[in-house]
Amino acid sequence: MPDDLAPAPPDPGSRPELKPGQILARGVCRHLLTHDFVTVEELTPDRGLRVDVMALGRKGEVWVVECKSSRADYRSDHKWQNYLPFCDRFFWAVDEDFPVELLPEETGLILADGYGAEIVRMAPEQKMPPARRKAMVAKFARHAALRAQAARDPGLSLSGW
């Protein structure tokens, strides 16, 4: 193929368009950092499960946040209770137009947009057993390291990891 017909390389500053749940996740992650929690997105705590945001506090606290962009998105989530054993606190993150009365009272609530968030209802604490905490912190670290490596080397294939 002649060089003038080759596709232009992607602009390193360009980013794919974010989906509504990813926009909420971005605001949640920004806010949780102000509480001294670091975050990763789309972590798989166990086979068949994927949390939207997992947050790790300075003392090893693990929070899970599920981001719901609409009533239909929430109603289609049948796995959220399976995330409870993998965290100390569980939250929903929604935007200001979401009908919050749909969300279970026994869970935390975060109002978010793409730029920030606010915890409006703290989730009750259900501490994980020490062995599970150790496994989740290790999984968090590995996930974060793989994401950092992919960001440094966009041509590297990390599929299968």
Secondary structure, 3 states (H helix, E strand, C coil): CCHHHCCCCCCCCCCCCCCHHHHHHHHHHHHHHHCCEEEEEEECCCCCCCEEEEEEECCCCEEEEEECCCHHHHHCCCCHHHHHHHCCEEEEEECCCCCHHHCCCCCEEEEECCCCEEEEECCCCCCCCHHHHHHHHHHHHHHHHHHHHHHHCCCCCCCCC
